[in-house]
Amino acid sequence: MYANSSIHLETSVSTTAPDYGVKPAAHPGPAQTSAATRARPVLRNLGWQLGAAVFCFLFGLSLIANNQMAGEATWFYCATLFNQGVKLYSGLHLVYQPLAILEMAQWIKLFGTSTIATEVPAVLFLLALCAGLVLLLRQSDWPDWQKAIVLLASFMLWISGASYRFDDYHVTTESLILYSVILLLLLAKTNAPRRQLVLTVTLGILCGLTITSRVNDGAALLASIWFCMLVLVPTRKILVSTLYAVISLATALAIILCTGDTFSAYVSSTITRATGTKGGSSTLLLDPILLISNSVDELSKGVPILLVLLVIVLAGLLVRRWKNDVKSVMAAELGLAALLFILSPHSLRARLLLGTLTHYLIPILVLVMYPLAIAVAVRYARWLSSGKQPWEAREILILIPLAQLVSISLSAAANPRSGYYAYFSVLLLLVTLCQPWRKQLSWANGSFLAILALLSITQIAAKATVPYSWDNLEAKPMFLNRQWYRHPVYGPMYIDRDLLQFSQSVCAEIGQGSSKPELLSLPLSYPNYFCDTPPWHGYLQTFFDTTAKSTMDKLMTELQTDPPQWIVYQRQLVSMGVQEESFNHGHPLPQRFLDTLIMQKIATHQWQLIDKKNYQGGDGWYIIRTHP
């Protein structure tokens, strides 16, 4: 179907059909060929990939077990309050899209609120991610062992962000995008009207779900896949692309209606107010351009590591003069990398094992993606005009990760290290499907795989050392300083010992009466969760870039007139300053005025500071009693 589809990447295996060593009986009929025999070649072609996928799944399970921190409980309370009849937007004034909350709300209805039960969706999303990587790589003609390396590297890059977790709305969004790419590739191979209809409707549903998970990512997915359809779909292009757009918007509208809020309240909270928390629309529109200059700045800080990578690649080119195959080049480059690692200073080795290599590969990928997209566009235009330019239609898929890169830059203040890199992983996967100039660039395959192997090794070490960190919170290394604890309400939980001690002490201090006290936890609700005390007036969180100014103004007015009995306040002046520079042009955020209010109340003895705890970073946790 695709032009030049017979050209394959240079590999170390034969291009003839492999002999799997299965000797059929003479004149075998259908009944004589067992299912196991038929499946054996398929499993052999997937052996390394399945092994890599199993490793990724087990590693992901370890991350899920080790990421419970004092920033938990926002999604839990969003879902719980929604189940109690509180509206997400007119009631809680959230800026989040509804899908993840609706998912959790339904899950809690079915399976309860125990910690183990509420972690199961994270495991399911992890399983979906691993399966999706395998399914997408099935479209590639690379050998099994090479695809296994790409799968492992893609997974580790996917989760490499310090704050990446599997129970967050980002993983919902990214899984939907991954399966949209898979279905689009299937759609590009079919002419059958019925199959086209089913795939198109399914794609539209996935896009609609993405819009209501992260609206900017969903809009980017809608636009990029719509254009890719016009190029990839063999027949009925206009009909298919139009149906896709209609189903996408209809699905999004149906999800919004499930919230019970008006469409006006939804738009006001999740688009108008959400844009304001990120600095306004005029700033956001500049972020995709600023992302380029910011990536150059980041690269300038990593020149020594980049030079080492260049030396390793050059060594691979020399090896290729004597033994021209992917395995030899890759083995030589990895061997040289190991030698350089051993000879490097201890401080550099420590940095590499904390993910420094990934840190500097990210801006490289940013700077590669823009010109790569331009090159594909030029190739496509020349092919349209002359029909002689070599062109593989699947190259147009570069639009999907490019659109997601632009989207994520809008919410990350043009910071290349946003912490969410699924679109780069999709780019790596697409390299195995539609690498342009295959004959000319086949020499780079060994170096490409060697760098991916290095990325995997260093990132595994980094995530094992710091499974999760966000703002001032940082988890201990995997399975260290953790214990099983049976919570009186939520049952067994695998919790950090320091967090357990901190949480128990907070509950002991505020729970001295016979009834549950009123508790406002700022900026996040974990003390409410652990102490089984609902958030005061539904204030789930007041974090800097996810809370609208109107919500903060209302909160401060209520604190002045009729505050709750208890406030647990994590003071974070440094983090607040960073957020002010990133999202508010250096001007004070509403949280700055809230901090001033709290400190004044304490200084004037209107509120009593019961204790100050120095758990994790920041400026301490203030345990405040506002009235007896």
Protein Blocks (a to p, Z undefined) as FASTA:
>chain_A
ZZhklpccddfbdfbdcdehiacdehiafklpcfklmmmmmmmmmmmmmmmmmmmmmmmm
mmmmmmccfkehklmmmmmmmmnopafklmnopabdfklmmmmmmmmmmnojafklmmmm
mmmmmmmmmmmmmmmmmmpcbdfklmmmmmmmmmmmmmmpmkbcfkbfklmmmmmmmmmm
mmmmmmmmpcbfklmmmmmmmmmmmmmmmmmmommlmmmmmmmmmmmmmmmpmghklmmm
mmmmmmmmmmmmmmmmmnopafklmmmmmmmmmmmmnnpjklmmmmmmmmmmmmmmmmmm
mmmmmmmmmmmmmmmmmmmmmmgcfklmmmmmmmmmmmmmmmpcfklmmmmmnopmmmmm
mmmmmmmmmmmmmmmmmmmmmmmmnomagcdfklmmmmmmmmmmmmmmmmnoopabnopa
klmmmmmmmmmmmpghkllmmmmmmmmmmmmmmmmmmmmmmmmmmmbachjbccddehia
iacdddfklopadddfklmmmmmmmmmmmmmbfbdcdddddfbfklmmmnopacehhiab
acfklccfklmmmmmmmmmmmccfbdcddddfklmmmmmmmmnnopacfklmmmmmmmmm
mmnomaccfbdcfehehjbjadddfbZZ
